[in-house]
């Protein structure tokens, strides 16, 4: 008999860590408005923005590692979101 419901998530799909962040009311409202504008849930919008920021911050590290030793474990695509896909 076939099981009902959603199939179990893989290890890579599971989110096991929690990130608590305090923001002002104005910041939260701005984030909510931006998420609504992009037709995303607030948590999804925040996660995407953090991925972009991490990719932008880590790109210079990747570049300097490549010039120093010729290899790195972090791979990036073309866009900021792709560059942060390792997260």
LOKOL-681511 format. One record per residue (C-alpha): residue number from 1; z, y, x. Coordinates in steps of 0.1 Angstrom, whole numbers, padded with zeros to 4 digits. Each point is the difference from the previous one (the first is absolute). Layout:
+-----+-------+-------+-------+
!   k !    zz !    yy !    xx !
+-----+-------+-------+-------+
! NUM !     Z !     Y !     X !
...
+-----+-------+-------+-------+
# end
This chain:
+-----+-------+-------+-------+
!   k !    zz !    yy !    xx !
+-----+-------+-------+-------+
!   1 !  0000 !  0000 !  0000 !
!   2 ! -0010 !  0034 !  0013 !
!   3 !  0029 !  0025 !  0008 !
!   4 !  0001 !  0032 ! -0020 !
!   5 !  0004 !  0035 !  0013 !
!   6 ! -0010 !  0018 !  0031 !
!   7 ! -0007 ! -0022 !  0031 !
!   8 !  0027 !  0004 !  0028 !
!   9 ! -0006 !  0027 !  0026 !
!  10 ! -0009 ! -0010 !  0036 !
!  11 !  0024 !  0010 !  0028 !
!  12 ! -0023 !  0029 !  0009 !
!  13 !  0000 !  0013 ! -0036 !
!  14 !  0038 !  0000 ! -0005 !
!  15 !  0019 !  0032 !  0006 !
!  16 !  0034 ! -0010 !  0012 !
!  17 !  0012 !  0033 !  0015 !
!  18 !  0012 !  0031 ! -0018 !
!  19 ! -0004 !  0036 !  0012 !
!  20 !  0024 !  0025 ! -0016 !
!  21 ! -0010 !  0036 !  0002 !
!  22 !  0017 !  0031 ! -0013 !
!  23 ! -0022 !  0029 ! -0011 !
!  24 !  0005 !  0032 ! -0019 !
!  25 ! -0009 !  0003 ! -0037 !
!  26 ! -0029 !  0022 !  0009 !
!  27 ! -0013 ! -0025 !  0025 !
!  28 !  0003 ! -0029 ! -0024 !
!  29 ! -0018 !  0020 ! -0027 !
!  30 ! -0028 !  0008 !  0024 !
!  31 ! -0003 ! -0036 !  0010 !
!  32 ! -0001 ! -0011 ! -0036 !
!  33 ! -0027 !  0025 ! -0008 !
!  34 ! -0021 ! -0011 !  0029 !
!  35 !  0004 ! -0036 ! -0010 !
!  36 ! -0010 !  0008 ! -0036 !
!  37 ! -0030 !  0019 !  0013 !
!  38 ! -0012 ! -0030 !  0020 !
!  39 !  0008 ! -0023 ! -0030 !
!  40 !  0025 ! -0020 !  0020 !
!  41 !  0036 ! -0010 ! -0005 !
!  42 !  0024 !  0022 !  0021 !
!  43 !  0011 ! -0029 !  0023 !
!  44 ! -0037 ! -0010 !  0006 !
!  45 ! -0009 !  0036 !  0008 !
!  46 !  0029 !  0004 !  0024 !
!  47 ! -0008 ! -0033 !  0017 !
!  48 ! -0036 !  0011 !  0005 !
!  49 !  0010 !  0034 !  0014 !
!  50 !  0024 ! -0017 !  0025 !
!  51 ! -0026 ! -0024 !  0011 !
!  52 ! -0024 !  0029 !  0007 !
!  53 !  0027 !  0019 !  0019 !
!  54 !  0009 ! -0030 !  0021 !
!  55 ! -0036 ! -0006 !  0008 !
!  56 ! -0005 !  0036 !  0010 !
!  57 !  0032 ! -0001 !  0022 !
!  58 ! -0008 ! -0033 !  0016 !
!  59 ! -0037 !  0007 !  0008 !
!  60 !  0008 !  0020 !  0032 !
!  61 !  0022 ! -0029 !  0011 !
!  62 ! -0028 ! -0025 ! -0005 !
!  63 ! -0024 !  0023 !  0019 !
!  64 !  0023 !  0004 !  0029 !
!  65 !  0007 ! -0037 !  0002 !
!  66 ! -0037 ! -0008 ! -0001 !
!  67 ! -0006 !  0024 !  0029 !
!  68 !  0029 ! -0014 !  0020 !
!  69 ! -0003 ! -0038 ! -0004 !
!  70 ! -0032 ! -0005 ! -0020 !
!  71 !  0017 ! -0019 ! -0029 !
!  72 !  0024 !  0004 ! -0028 !
!  73 !  0013 ! -0020 ! -0030 !
!  74 ! -0006 !  0027 ! -0025 !
!  75 ! -0035 !  0004 ! -0015 !
!  76 ! -0012 !  0029 ! -0021 !
!  77 ! -0030 !  0006 ! -0023 !
!  78 ! -0018 !  0032 ! -0007 !
!  79 !  0023 !  0018 ! -0025 !
!  80 !  0037 !  0009 !  0003 !
!  81 !  0008 ! -0027 ! -0026 !
!  82 ! -0019 ! -0026 !  0020 !
!  83 !  0017 !  0010 !  0032 !
!  84 !  0033 ! -0007 ! -0016 !
!  85 ! -0010 ! -0034 ! -0014 !
!  86 !  0022 ! -0017 !  0026 !
!  87 !  0031 !  0011 ! -0018 !
+-----+-------+-------+-------+
# end
